[in-house]
């Protein structure tokens, strides 16, 4: 038996079912050019896999899963799908999100999609969440997919392991953390539906430089993530208002708990979360930005994500009960994540990557999932739904564009 999965990675693996998939999808759009040579891409990927050791392992066992060395059959991991236009592309990535990764193989695929009629081409990269969280997935792209570049990788951890508060101080603030994070349930969520295996995706773009400027213009200096939350909240508000229902909804925001200096490829999943009120009843987008920014500043100041992680990992019935409560659709209606991607122009097989998007898996009773990733110019926002529960996913992407225009037009 090989290296056991961490507790969190094993829990993520165990969530899979006939309806729940465990992978994320990164979508890279390439500038127009000659069609990619599939054999050349396969050879390039194969030559670089050793830089990301988890890509050369599979999961064995069920009760006590472990990582076992496995040589990938490259033709099964790097494939090509036809797509003539953006609608075809969305259909392909929707199918890829709905199909489980093969547990008999390492838990990743890289699929070429296109070429589209305008000469663009796409790569759809699937990685199981048990293999890589958001930050680690970007390391996979750097190590295996992108051509080498000079920019340093994003720091794996922003927390100094020596700077943690004392155990007594952490437990002293637990009641306030619980009151902030789990003491304000929202209304019944329109996304509180059963989940099927079907998936539909849509994407929106926010100019990264302009988003920074909007955040910096606010009295308390909102972050890029605050701007993202405001755009998503504005999109949800616009769609639900047109459908005649405007509830009070919370969003769960994942927070990385990686510590500075960790090995990204080996550390496994290290994240927690905070819950924020999306302030859907606030009609003014800039005012909503200020309200959301105030919430996230408070959570960071009081280190709610770390305290929640300690509580949820408590042994026995306490941790189990709190996780059941925290996962409820009244505590959060949807999850909104954001990961920094490549900070400089990057290329695949000589073709510049113009846009990067990410899609994460929805869950039972949380049938809309929003995820974002940046490159050197854009913040790419991905909306993933079960179309049986949330029809017309494109409406959310269109509304996100309108919400951004309202923010930057002020």
Buried (B, 14 or more C-beta within 10 A) or exposed (E): EBEEBBEBBBEBBBBBEEBBBBBBBBBBBBBEBEEBEEEEBBEBBBEBBEEBBBBBBBBBBEEEBBBBEBEBEBEEBBBBBEBEEBEBBBBBBBBBBBBBBEBEBBBBBBBBBBBBEEBBBBBBBBBBBBBBBBBBBBBBBBBBBBEEEEEEEBBBBEBEEEEEEEEEEBEEBEEEBBEBBBEBBBBBBBBBBEBBBBBBBBBBBBBBEBBBEBBEEBEEEBBBBBBBBBBBBBBBBBBBEEEEEBBBBBBBBBBBBBBEEBEBBEBBBBBBBBBBBBBBEBEEBBEBBBBBBBBBBEBEEBBBBBBBBBBBEEEEEEBEEBBEBBBBBBBBBBBBBBBBBBBEEBBBBEBEBBBBBBBBBBBBBBBBBBBBBBBBBBBBBBBBBBBBBBEEBBBBBBBBBBBBEBBBEE
